[in-house]
Amino acid sequence: MEKIASFTVDHERLLPGVYVSRRDSVANGCVTTFDLRLTAPNREQVLSTGVCHTIEHLGATYLRNDPVWGSKTVYFGPMGCRTGFYMLLEGELEPLDVAPVLRELFAFIAMFEGEIPGADPVSCGNYSDMDLQGARTAALRYLRQTLSDLGAHNTEYPA
């Protein structure tokens, strides 16, 4: 079998950032898959499942309720390697196009207090595996160290 495109990225050189993972033609439009890399693969500790799960709930809720991006949001969820998230949005988009909403999203997570949306036994299949404090810490780090300094070094996959 041929390797899929995401397995051809040099993860030893990949930095935390916002990358276009792929673009797919759907009906008469395009869906852009973003690789939101929160940690440096194989060099930094991965996110715990509780942190990933919490960011997933807060991130998906925030995006789907956003007045501009809500109708364009196809999916927001964690990568299996737990180094980041995939965000699928309608449109042919670039990292800098989504930088403002990502800054808002991760600021929302970093400041979030209260009950995590959907974190109950009726709404979620593993509602007890949440870590709000860890999610807030990871979101603040991504906001300060990555989203505040987007450029070619962390928006273009290493060659």
Secondary structure, 3 states (H helix, E strand, C coil): CCCCHHHHCCCCCCCCEEEEEEEEEECCEEEEEEEEECCCCCCCCCCCHHHHHHHHHHHHHHHHHCCCCHHHEEEEEECCCCCEEEEEEECCCCHHHHHHHHHHHHHHHHHCCCCCCCCCCCCCCCCCCCCHHHHHHHHHHHHHHCHHHCCHHHCCCCC
